[in-house]
Amino acid sequence: MRLMRAPNLIIGQHWVNLLDAAGIRCELHNRYLNGALGDIPADQCAPELWLVDERDEAMARRLIEAASHGPAAGSPSWRCHACGEMLEAQFTVCWQCGTARDPLDG
């Protein structure tokens, strides 16, 4: 089921990565239609996020909404479970080893 349109390909891919990290399967459609802009109406060229399982809709919308605001001011740092590096709250992937933040870390 189509969840939403992304404003651009970079944000659309970010949303896919965010949902994937939470265990929500999704697909990004219209990745390559930007080149057809003008021949195809702009509203039909935007990247679209599609869920594999429509039962994930409410959780997916909450995650994307929360991510669009970033971490709250004063959010605590987190420690990478793989390498032990301490990272600030806004980072979702360890810069040292590339391990994704554990969802239980906040």
FENPEBEL-V62031 format. One line per field, one symbol per residue. phi: phi as a letter, one per 30 degrees, with the letter a starting at -180 (. if undefined). psi: psi as a letter, one per 20 degrees, with the letter a starting at -180 (. if undefined). burial: I if it has 16 or more other C-alpha atoms within 10 Angstrom, else O. A space follows every 10 residues. Layout:
# FENPEBEL-V62031
phi->???
psi->???
burial->???
This chain:
# FENPEBEL-V62031
phi->.dcaccdadd dedddedddd dcicdabcci ecdedcejdc eedccddbcc ddbdddeddd ddddddddci ddeidddbcd ddciddbded dcbdddbidd ddeddj
psi->qpgrqqhrhg hghggggghg hjjoprqork hjihijpghq qhiiiqqppp qhoiijgggg gggggghiia qqpjqqrqpp hgijppqqhi pipphgijpq pphij.
burial->OOIOIIOOIO OIIOIIIIIO OOOIIIIIIO IOOIOOOOOO OOOOIIIIII IOOOOIIOOI OOOOOOOOOO OOOOOOOIII OOOOOOIOIO OIOIOOOOOI IOOOOO
